[in-house]
């Protein structure tokens, strides 16, 4: 772990970062993204290791009900919603933090008070590629301009709620980022979104809570 300058700024100091490794995600790309920031993020599903970390990344790709089953098998379904340090859900990770998802009729972890719905067939599903984020709130987007492009791959979206901190249009206007207390969620993949995505990960590391 080391303090490091990054292409978009400077980290405030060393933080221990754990990426939750529960079998649902391309977590190596996230780990490499933190490595570029000078942060050696650890992969773990050990509850004690997770609880001891300064910052937590909750990733996920794939199908919601299968991912939730894996969380329940390891007991992480009860641990994650009770974490006290900053937590960042990415893609499916953000969706699992919501109340429920239409994908597999899945009951979520209930951190964000919104539901996840499938895009209609009026648009190409999944949404795959670059799209803009706007109406940005929260220090997570410090230094990020309105209508910045981020990389997304998803068939389901989170409906707007009072916890929405970024919006995106794709057939409709949906929540592309959420925040509730120490929990943050982004639908896009910051680790695949170039220097601006890297800046968001840096902002998350620098969040004081």
Beta strands, then each sheet from edge to edge (+ up, - down):
strand 1: 5-6
strand 2: 9-10
strand 3: 17-20
strand 4: 42-44
strand 5: 55-58
strand 6: 86-90
strand 7: 98-101
strand 8: 106-107
strand 9: 112-118
strand 10: 127-133
strand 11: 148-154
strand 12: 156-158
strand 13: 164-169
strand 14: 173-180
strand 15: 183-186
sheet 1: 1+ 2-
sheet 2: 4+ 3+ 5+ 6+ 15+ 14- 13+
sheet 3: 8+ 7- 9- 12+
sheet 4: 10+ 11-
end
